[in-house]
Amino acid sequence: MDNYSSRLKKILNDKNLSVSDFCKLLGLNSSSTIHYIINDNRKPSSKTVKRIIETFPNYTEDWLLYGIEAKKENTSDNITVTAQQVINYFEKKQKEVENKFYEQGLEALHVLSNKIDEESLIVKDGEEEVKLSINRLHERLEEMERYMFLIEKDAKQFVVKIDNCLDSIK
């Protein structure tokens, strides 16, 4: 392990991580930094080294930068290292769940928005039907008024005829 690239690849292999997952654990927004180190054997910045050592405390800075000392000796800190790995795992899973929840929430909002649009069209169509029904009802009311007028007119003529008949009988 005589270069940065091979030591970084060893960490990825030891931890069974993709570059993308590795970057997420380090808190990097982009994987380009790690790709430069791996592909171009670039020296990692002190900030990147610090992040790697803090995230994977069983590797030393000397080993990462110079290949000296493969790993820290196993001590009573194994519990701490294991705990940190568990924490890192759960933080990664939490982020995955949060991202999935966010994506599903957006999808649900999109579906609901489409449903609202569909219902809006149905209401608009219903509004047209209601307007037509109201117009038909209005026309029928006018027709009823016309019949009522004719009945009233005929009733007056009928009353006049009955009065005339009664007068002639008297």
ZATIBA-545485 format. One line per 2 residues: number of its first residue (from 1); for each residue x, y, z of N, C-alpha, C. Coordinates in steps of 0.2 Angstrom, whole numbers, plus 2048, in hexadecimal, padded with zeros to 3 digits. Atoms other than C-alpha are relative to their C-alpha. Layout:
BEGIN
NUM	X,Y,Z,X,Y,Z,X,Y,Z  ...
//
This chain:
BEGIN
1	804,7FA,800,800,800,800,804,806,800  7FB,7FB,800,80C,80D,7FA,7FD,807,7FD
3	803,7F9,802,800,81B,7F4,7F9,801,803  806,7FE,7FD,7F1,824,7FA,7FA,7FC,7FD
5	805,803,804,7E6,81C,7ED,7FF,7F9,803  801,807,7FE,7E9,80A,7F3,7FE,800,807
7	802,800,7F9,7E7,80F,805,7F9,801,801  807,7FE,800,7D7,817,802,7FB,7FA,7FD
9	803,806,802,7D1,808,7F8,7FF,7FA,805  800,805,7FB,7D6,7FD,806,7FA,801,805
11	805,7FE,7FB,7CA,807,812,7F9,7FE,7FD  806,802,803,7BC,805,805,7FF,7F9,800
13	801,807,800,7BF,7F3,803,7FF,7FD,807  801,802,7F9,7C1,7F0,816,7F9,801,803
15	806,7FE,7FD,7B1,7F9,81A,7FA,7FE,7FB  805,802,805,7A8,7F2,80A,7FB,806,7FE
17	803,7FA,801,7A3,804,805,801,802,7F8  7FF,7FD,806,7A0,80C,7F4,803,807,801
19	7FE,7F9,7FF,7A8,81D,7F1,7FB,805,802  806,7FC,7FE,797,825,7F2,7FF,7FF,807
21	801,801,7F9,794,81D,803,805,802,804  7FA,7FD,7FC,7A5,821,809,800,807,801
23	800,7F9,800,7A3,833,805,7FA,803,804  805,7FE,7FB,792,834,80E,802,7FF,807
25	7FD,801,7F9,79A,82D,81D,804,805,802  7FB,7FB,7FF,7A7,83A,81C,7FD,807,801
27	804,7F9,800,79A,848,81A,802,804,7FA  7FF,7FD,806,7A0,84C,809,7FA,801,7FB
29	806,7FF,804,793,853,7FD,802,7FD,7F9  7FE,803,807,79D,84D,7ED,805,7FB,801
31	7FB,805,7FF,7A7,83E,7EA,806,801,7FC  7FB,7FE,805,7B3,847,7DE,807,800,804
33	7FA,800,7FC,7C0,849,7EC,803,7F9,801  7FE,806,7FF,7C1,837,7F0,802,7FC,7F9
35	7FE,803,807,7C1,832,7DD,807,803,7FE  7FA,7FD,801,7D0,83E,7DB,806,7FC,804
37	7FA,804,7FC,7DA,835,7E9,801,7F9,7FD  7FF,807,802,7D6,824,7E2,802,800,7F9
39	7FF,801,807,7D7,827,7CF,807,804,7FF  7FA,7FC,802,7E5,834,7CF,806,800,806
41	7FB,801,7FB,7EE,82F,7DF,802,807,803  7FF,7F9,7FD,7EC,841,7E6,800,7FF,807
43	7FF,800,7F8,7F1,844,7F8,7FA,803,803  806,7FD,7FD,7E1,847,802,802,806,805
45	7FE,7FA,7FC,7E0,858,80B,7FF,7FE,807  800,801,7F9,7E2,859,81D,7F9,7FF,803
47	807,800,7FE,7CF,85C,81F,7FD,7F9,7FE  803,806,802,7CB,84C,815,803,7FA,805
49	7FD,805,7FC,7D8,842,81F,7FD,800,807  804,800,7F9,7D0,848,830,7FA,7FD,7FF
51	807,803,800,7BF,843,82A,801,7F8,7FF  7FF,807,801,7C5,832,825,802,7FD,807
53	7FE,803,7F9,7CE,82F,836,7FB,800,805  806,800,7FB,7BF,835,840,7FB,7FB,7FE
55	805,805,802,7B3,82A,836,803,7F9,801  7FD,807,7FF,7BF,81B,836,806,800,805
57	7FB,7FF,7FB,7C9,81D,846,805,7FA,801  7FB,805,800,7D2,80C,844,805,801,7FB
59	7FB,7FF,805,7DC,813,836,804,807,803  7FC,7FA,7FE,7EA,820,83A,802,804,7FA
61	7FE,7FB,805,7EF,82F,831,807,7FE,7FD  7FA,802,803,801,829,82F,7FF,7FA,7FB
63	802,806,805,7FA,819,826,7FD,803,7FA  804,7FD,805,7EE,823,81C,805,804,7FB
65	7FB,7FB,804,7FC,830,816,806,7FD,7FE  7F9,802,801,80C,826,817,800,7F8,7FF
67	800,808,800,807,813,818,804,7FD,806  7FD,803,7FA,80F,812,829,7FB,7FE,805
69	805,803,7FB,806,807,835,7FA,7FE,7FD  806,802,804,7F8,7FD,82D,7FA,802,803
71	806,7FE,7FD,7EB,800,83A,802,801,808  7FF,7FF,7F8,7EA,805,84D,800,7F9,803
73	801,806,7FC,7ED,7F7,859,7F9,7FF,803  806,802,7FD,7DE,7EE,85F,801,801,808
75	800,7FF,7F9,7DB,7F5,871,7F9,800,803  806,800,7FE,7CD,7F7,87C,7FB,805,7FD
77	803,7FB,804,7C8,805,870,7FB,7FC,7FA  804,804,805,7C0,7F7,865,7F9,801,801
79	807,7FF,7FF,7B0,7FA,86D,7FE,807,7FE  801,7FA,803,7B1,80C,869,800,800,7F8
81	7FF,801,807,7B6,808,857,7F9,7FD,7FE  806,804,802,7A7,7FC,856,7FA,805,801
83	806,7FB,7FF,79B,809,85D,800,805,7FB  800,7FB,805,7A1,816,851,7FE,7FD,7F9
85	803,803,806,79E,80A,843,7F9,7FF,800  807,801,7FF,78D,806,849,7FC,807,7FF
87	803,7FA,800,789,818,84B,801,803,7F9  7FF,7FE,807,790,81C,839,7FB,7FC,7FC
89	805,804,803,785,80D,833,7F9,803,800  807,7FE,7FF,775,814,83B,7FF,807,7FD
91	801,7F9,803,779,826,835,7FF,7FF,7F9  801,802,807,77B,81F,824,7F9,7FE,7FE
93	806,803,801,76B,815,825,7FA,806,801  804,7FB,7FE,762,824,82D,7FF,805,7FA
95	800,7FC,806,767,82F,81E,7FC,7FD,7FA  803,804,805,761,822,812,7F8,800,801
97	807,800,7FE,750,821,81B,7FD,807,7FF  802,7F9,801,74F,834,81B,7FF,802,7F9
99	800,7FF,807,753,835,809,7FA,7FC,7FC  806,804,802,746,827,805,7F9,803,802
101	806,7FD,7FD,739,82F,810,7FE,807,7FC  801,7FA,804,73C,840,807,7FE,7FF,7F9
103	802,802,807,73B,838,7F6,7F9,7FE,7FF  807,803,800,72B,82F,7FA,7FB,806,802
105	804,7FA,7FE,724,83F,802,7FF,804,7FA  801,7FC,806,727,848,7F2,7FC,7FD,7FB
107	804,804,804,720,83A,7E8,7F8,801,802  807,7FF,7FD,710,83B,7F3,7FD,806,7FE
109	802,7FA,801,70F,84D,7F1,7FE,801,7F8  801,7FF,807,710,84C,7DE,7FA,7FC,7FE
111	806,804,801,703,83E,7DE,7F9,804,802  806,7FC,7FD,6F7,849,7E9,7FF,806,7FC
113	801,7FA,804,6FA,858,7DE,7FD,7FE,7FA  804,803,806,6F5,84E,7CF,7F9,7FF,801
115	807,802,7FE,6E5,848,7D8,7FC,807,800  803,7FA,7FF,6E1,85A,7DC,7FF,803,7F9
117	801,7FE,807,6E3,85F,7CA,7FA,7FC,7FD  805,804,803,6D8,851,7C5,7F9,802,803
119	806,7FF,7FD,6CB,855,7D1,7FD,807,7FE  801,7F9,802,6CC,868,7CC,7FC,7FF,7F9
121	803,801,807,6C8,862,7BA,7F9,7FE,801  807,803,7FF,6B9,858,7C0,7FB,805,803
123	805,7FB,7FD,6B2,866,7CA,7FF,805,7FB  801,7FB,805,6B4,872,7BB,7FB,7FD,7FB
125	805,803,805,6AB,865,7B0,7F9,800,804  806,800,7FC,69E,864,7BE,7FC,807,800
127	803,7F9,7FF,69C,877,7BF,7FC,801,7F9  803,7FF,806,698,877,7AC,7F9,7FC,800
129	806,804,800,68B,869,7AF,7FB,804,804  805,7FD,7FC,683,873,7BD,7FE,806,7FD
131	802,7FA,804,683,883,7B2,7FA,7FE,7FB  805,802,805,679,879,7A5,7FA,7FE,803
133	806,802,7FC,66E,872,7B2,7FC,806,802  803,7FA,7FE,66A,883,7B9,7FC,803,7FA
135	803,7FD,805,667,889,7A8,7F9,7FD,7FE  806,804,802,65B,87B,7A4,7FA,801,805
137	805,7FE,7FB,652,87E,7B5,7FD,807,7FF  802,7F9,801,651,890,7B1,7FB,800,7FA
139	804,801,806,649,88C,7A0,7F9,7FD,802  806,804,7FE,63C,880,7A8,7FC,805,805
141	803,7FC,7FC,638,88D,7B5,7FC,806,7FC  803,7FB,805,634,89A,7A7,7FA,7FD,7FC
143	805,803,804,62A,88D,79E,7FA,7FF,805  805,800,7FB,620,88A,7AF,7FD,806,801
145	803,7FA,800,61D,89C,7B0,7FC,802,7FB  805,7FF,806,616,89D,79F,7FA,7FC,800
147	806,804,7FF,60A,88F,7A3,7FC,803,805  804,7FD,7FA,605,897,7B3,7FD,806,7FD
149	803,7FA,803,602,8A7,7A9,7FA,7FE,7FC  806,802,805,5F7,89E,79C,7FA,7FD,805
151	805,803,7FC,5EE,894,7AA,7FC,806,804  803,7FA,7FD,5EB,8A5,7B3,7FB,804,7FB
153	804,7FC,805,5E4,8AD,7A3,7FA,7FC,7FE  806,804,801,5D9,89E,79F,7FB,800,806
155	804,800,7FA,5D3,89E,7B1,7FC,806,800  804,7FA,801,5CE,8B0,7AF,7FA,800,7FB
157	805,800,805,5C5,8AD,79F,7FA,7FB,802  805,804,7FE,5BC,89E,7A7,7FC,803,805
159	804,7FD,7FB,5B7,8A8,7B6,7FB,805,7FD  804,7FC,804,5B0,8B5,7AA,7FA,7FD,7FD
161	806,804,804,5A6,8A8,7A0,7FB,7FE,805  805,803,7FB,59F,8A0,7B0,7FC,806,803
163	804,7FA,7FD,59A,8B2,7B7,7FB,802,7FA  805,7FE,805,592,8B5,7A6,7FA,7FB,800
165	805,806,800,589,8A4,7A7,7FB,801,806  804,7FF,7FA,583,8A8,7B8,7FC,806,800
167	804,7FA,801,57D,8B9,7B3,7FA,7FF,7FC  806,802,805,573,8B2,7A5,7FB,7FC,803
169	805,805,7FD,56B,8A5,7B0,7FC,804,805  803,7FC,7FB,566,8B2,7BC,7FA,804,7FD
//
